[in-house]
Amino acid sequence: MKPVQFQIAAIILLLLSGEAFAQYPDKTQQIINLPNRDTISLNGTWKYIVDPYENGYYNYRYQPIDQQENASQVSEAIFNDYHPTYKTDRVEYDFDQSGELTVPGSWNYQDDKLFYYEGTIWYRKKFDCHLPKSGERMFLYFGAANYETHVYLNGKKLGMHVGGFTPFNFEITSFLKEKDNSLVVKVDNKRKKEGVPTLNTDWFNYGGITRDVALVKVSETFIRNYCIQLKKGSLDQIEGYINLEGKDLSQKITVEIPELKLKKEFTSDENGHATVQFSLTKAILWSPENPKLYEVNIIAGRSKVTDNIGFRSIETKGPDILLNGKPVFLRGISIHEENGIRGDRAWSADDAKMIMGKAKKLNCNFVRLAHYPHNENMIREAERLGLMVWAEIPVYWTIDWENESTYKNAEAQLSDMICRDINRANVIIWSVANETPVSDARTKFLTSLIAKARELDNTRLISAALEKHTITDNPPLFAIEDPFARYVDVLSFNQYLGWYDGLPEKCSRSTWTIKFDKPVIISEFGGGAKYGFHADKDTRWCEEFQEELYKQNLEMLDKIPQLRGMTPWILSDFRSPRRLLPGIQDGWNRKGLFSEKGEKKKAFYILKKYYDQKITH
Ligand code: GCB
């Protein structure tokens, strides 16, 4: 083919493949409840190649190789310096001779040379596998990879995914071999202006395959996702759905809760969708005091899924948050998904136990999982321990509000988070943003996200961490003036009196006027302290300063009449490339109540004491 013809063909292919690998599908394709599916783990050691110039993806004209003529060969052809006018036998890569990374795990903490690396790494895993029998299908599932991921199996591109914190899957039934499958994955964690999050964040940009990878075996027609939860406002009526995928979409589906001797039947429509409604009598409701879960079985022909589900209601009434009809104060803490001892993203059940155990020590009944969807172990462990959850998407600071594809990306992350966790009783709040600057474009973006969240789940509360507004400086008087405040169920805001705004004593001179008849949650307050650094309470970075800051803030905030909870910033010190003060920060945001190694700072005891008193009210 002559170069010009070739280029036209390439463009056509590019357009076609753009559709085939749709980044932000309208309907979530999630397979949920991985912990209880028939899976084969692909965790472990993977070969890797660092590719800062994306030589394995773009040719010398910077055209993506895998969207051109030889797309089906791509995983074998990467790094061949592919030239459109001639083919070459020359090979300039070799997975076999390359190093190994452990999956899950970011690459940053596994090799000093990769600590600040932001770019592409190619992974390869070889595996043998029993081929699916007739009537069975196989999917490849990633818990998450940060940020943009392209996946190839045995030379065939399966697709791509954008977003670092949500799961994705591809069907691989017809591409599998019995022996020596070659799974090649390109992960790129370059920050992008139009990304979600965008260029600037206050957390570490861990790159790579950061959560579990597994093969999932299902039957030809299978239960993809479902929601079995209490109907909004009810303590005994279940309302939900079940979605099947496959050939026999319209069929009988049974839902059983053996402990309650319940067995109900439903019929799915021609799209595989069934609406579920039934009464739940004499069930013990899920609560922090008694985080009761029931085994729930869903059976559709040969497809059976078991989940452990709790039932509870969550509502607001004026300024009150009602859990199972009773007012509750949210004794919370903000958390990043990080294991500071390892110095990496948290991903495992053990990581989740360690982190949530600390929140329990503070006497929390609530956690804010900031600033992106955390892995499923975190939510399930919190549910087991009786911790309610605020879940959030990385619409953080200065997103590209006018960009349609940025919106689609944010909406896909929101939808995927909701779909994955919709059966978790402890999730009570979906948050759509953190500290976003007020503008019409921003408010439109966020109200569209809220509409989507309500369409997918009309039972949970919606919020966003907003910012305060100064009405007068002297005496300091603050309010929440953000126009977006009227759309949320729970009015939440971050404020840093005593740290970014004055010294802790400013709290005693400050007052708040909040005109909304809604529950108020302080989604962040806090200040930095280096564990083990002791001085007087006026010396920044010492534990005594942070202790005083907590005392003063709690006294001030407690006077807000609508105050119904808080999630101070933050449980543990966390890595942030913005925090470089030598000897103090050294790359860590020091606002933790625990150090990254798990040592308690003095402020821990102040918050715990406050929560101990709150428990009686
Ligand atoms: C904030 C952000 C949070 C930061 C924190 C801080 O307002 O929401 O992501 O880490 O302040 O430490 O400055």
Boltz pocket constraint, residues with backbone or C-beta under 6 A from the ligand:
constraints:
  - pocket:
      binder: B
      contacts: [[A, 202], [A, 371], [A, 434], [A, 435], [A, 494], [A, 524], [A, 569], [A, 589], [A, 591]]
      max_distance: 6.0
